[in-house]
Amino acid sequence: MNLPIVLWVALPLVAVQVLLRLRRAGTLLWTLTTWLEILIFLRFGFAVPVPQSVVTLYMGIVTLATIAYVTSSRERLEAFTAPLVRLCLQPERRTALYSVVALLPLLVAFGVYRKLNVRLEAPAFGRTIHPAPPDSVTVHGKPYDLVHLDSPFHALKSTDPEAYRQHVANGRRVYYQNCVFCHGDALRGDGMYVRGLNPIPTNFADGGAIALLQESFLFWRISKDEIWDVIHFLYDFTGQQPRAREEHK
């Protein structure tokens, strides 16, 4: 988090909390303000934008925590609801009540209008493009001929299925530790950080993706520890087979 964001987001939010404390704000005002401040901090308090899915997740947790706090005792619940009861029952507050009742549908209508009134523009993310691999690559100091490279674990499917499943399981572990954030839980290229990438990650579940790629291509693109295990997991999870190798003369 850089200094400008701390100055322009975090410090004003802290100042609001101090002001509420000094004015001895009621439970309703303090609770709603705190909830709103957390939302503002998640949306604007980071140099790198937080994905909307993460914001929704955290605000759901905050909402549940707020409900638990308000209902943790009868006194606190009464303090939270007292201003609302007075607004609804006291005759001298009818004007404010009518204003709130009229304002709520207007806010909903404005939100719908904003979602419908979206400016037309070119797609933000380009399609996934697979570059042509080189003829050879060096991984961890060892050279590999990508033109004729095949997985050394293929034979285990028939000779030792249990050992092959262990490789697939290890590939699953590596994938969900390192790749899930961009490629997603179901390998569809819709991970939580996908909107920060261009081009977007490959949708492995698409029949026009890894089914049209040779394993040596994936080996080149991944180029990390336990490469073959991850590759076998990808094909096993999607139920696809790698592209057959053409004969080279």
SVG drawing of the C-alpha trace seen along z (x, -y; Angstrom):
<svg xmlns="http://www.w3.org/2000/svg" viewBox="-48 -18 70 71">
<polyline fill="none" stroke="black" stroke-width="0.4" points="0.0,0.0 1.6,-3.3 1.6,-6.6 -0.9,-8.5 -3.6,-5.9 -2.9,-5.9 -3.2,-9.7 -6.3,-10.0 -8.3,-6.9 -7.2,-5.4 -6.6,-8.6 -10.0,-10.3 -11.8,-7.0 -9.9,-7.0 -10.8,-10.7 -14.5,-9.9 -14.2,-7.2 -12.6,-9.6 -15.3,-12.2 -18.0,-9.6 -16.3,-8.7 -16.0,-12.3 -19.7,-13.1 -20.7,-9.8 -22.6,-8.7 -25.4,-6.2 -25.1,-2.5 -27.1,-2.8 -25.0,-5.6 -21.7,-4.1 -22.5,-0.6 -23.7,-1.9 -20.8,-4.3 -18.3,-1.5 -19.8,0.9 -19.6,-1.8 -16.0,-2.7 -14.9,0.9 -16.6,1.0 -14.8,-2.3 -11.5,-1.0 -11.8,2.3 -12.8,0.4 -10.4,-2.5 -7.7,-1.7 -5.4,0.4 -3.0,-0.5 -4.1,2.6 -7.9,2.8 -9.4,5.6 -11.5,8.0 -15.3,7.5 -15.7,11.2 -13.2,10.6 -15.0,7.4 -18.3,9.2 -16.9,12.0 -15.4,9.7 -18.4,7.5 -20.6,10.6 -18.4,11.5 -18.5,7.9 -22.3,7.9 -22.6,11.2 -20.2,9.8 -22.3,6.6 -25.5,8.6 -23.8,10.7 -22.5,7.6 -25.9,5.8 -27.8,8.8 -25.3,9.9 -27.3,8.3 -30.8,6.9 -29.5,3.5 -27.4,3.2 -30.2,4.3 -32.5,1.8 -30.0,-1.0 -29.6,-0.1 -33.3,0.0 -34.4,-3.0 -33.8,-5.7 -35.7,-3.6 -38.6,-3.2 -38.7,-6.9 -38.6,-7.7 -41.6,-5.5 -43.7,-6.3 -43.1,-10.0 -45.5,-12.4 -42.9,-15.2 -40.6,-12.9 -43.2,-12.1 -41.5,-14.4 -38.2,-12.6 -40.0,-9.3 -41.7,-10.2 -38.4,-11.5 -36.7,-8.1 -39.5,-6.1 -39.4,-8.2 -35.6,-8.1 -35.2,-4.3 -36.9,-3.5 -35.1,-6.4 -31.8,-5.0 -32.8,-1.6 -33.9,-3.1 -30.6,-5.1 -28.6,-1.8 -30.6,-0.1 -30.1,-3.1 -26.4,-3.0 -26.2,0.7 -28.3,0.2 -26.6,-2.9 -23.2,-1.4 -21.1,-3.1 -20.4,-0.9 -16.7,-0.3 -14.3,2.4 -13.9,5.5 -11.4,4.9 -9.6,8.2 -8.2,9.8 -8.5,13.4 -6.0,15.9 -3.2,16.2 -0.8,19.1 2.6,18.1 4.7,20.6 7.1,22.5 10.8,22.8 12.3,26.1 14.1,26.6 14.0,25.2 16.2,25.4 14.4,26.1 16.4,26.2 19.6,26.4 18.5,29.4 17.8,29.1 14.6,30.5 13.8,31.1 10.2,29.8 9.8,31.3 10.0,34.9 9.3,34.4 6.7,36.7 5.7,37.2 7.7,39.9 4.6,40.8 2.3,42.0 3.3,45.6 2.2,45.6 -1.4,45.4 -1.3,49.1 1.8,50.4 1.2,48.8 -2.2,46.9 -1.7,46.2 1.6,44.4 0.0,42.5 -2.9,41.4 -0.3,40.2 1.3,38.0 -2.2,36.6 -2.9,35.9 0.4,34.1 -0.4,32.1 -3.7,31.1 -2.0,29.9 0.5,27.8 -2.3,26.4 -4.4,25.3 -1.4,23.8 0.0,21.8 -2.5,21.6 -6.0,21.4 -5.9,17.7 -5.9,17.0 -7.2,20.1 -10.0,20.7 -11.4,23.6 -12.9,25.3 -9.9,24.5 -12.1,22.1 -9.8,19.1 -12.1,17.2 -9.9,17.0 -10.1,14.1 -7.3,12.1 -8.4,12.7 -9.5,9.1 -6.0,7.9 -4.6,9.9 -4.5,9.3 -4.7,11.6 -6.9,13.5 -5.8,17.0 -6.6,20.1 -9.9,21.8 -8.6,25.4 -12.2,26.8 -12.7,25.5 -12.5,28.3 -10.6,25.9 -7.8,25.2 -5.5,27.9 -7.1,30.6 -5.4,28.9 -2.0,28.5 0.8,31.0 2.1,31.8 5.5,30.4 3.8,27.0 2.4,27.0 5.7,28.1 7.3,25.0 4.6,22.6 4.5,23.8 8.3,24.5 8.1,25.0 8.7,27.8 6.6,30.9 5.6,29.8 4.5,33.2 2.3,33.8 0.4,30.5 0.0,31.3 -1.5,34.8 -3.8,33.2 -5.1,30.7 -5.9,33.4 -7.3,35.7 -9.6,33.0 -11.0,31.9 -11.3,35.5 -9.3,34.5 -6.3,36.0 -3.3,34.1 -3.0,33.4 -1.3,36.3 2.2,35.6 2.7,35.2 5.4,37.1 8.5,35.0 10.6,35.9"/>
</svg>
